[in-house]
Amino acid sequence: MLFMVIERFRNGQPRPVYDRAAADGRLMPDGLRYVDSWVEANFARCFQLMECDDLTLLMTWIANWSDLVDFDVVPVVTSAQAAAAVQAAG
């Protein structure tokens, strides 16, 4: 399953997140895959595409960062998957 994870840096401060990532890595459990990410030009939010088959892995990762980041998680499908589903539905 794919998830678009929208992160809001606490107090508008991205530095603590980048410092922890530099020191400790992404802190992801085995089985959770980082696909790609984009950061808003004003550094207010980060958009990360993550993939896993077990939602508890995603929740474990979120718990590792929840002191620095507020999260919104949106399950997503690829454009190709969406097109196939629409075509199959007739």
RAQUI-V318939 format. One record per helix or strand of 2 or more residues. SS is the DSSP state (@ for helix, = for strand). FROM is the first residue (numbers start at 0). LEN is the number of residues. Records with the same first field share a line. If there is no record, write none. Layout:
SS->FROM-LEN  FROM-LEN
This chain:
=->1-8  32-7  44-7  68-8
@->9-3  14-10  54-11  78-11
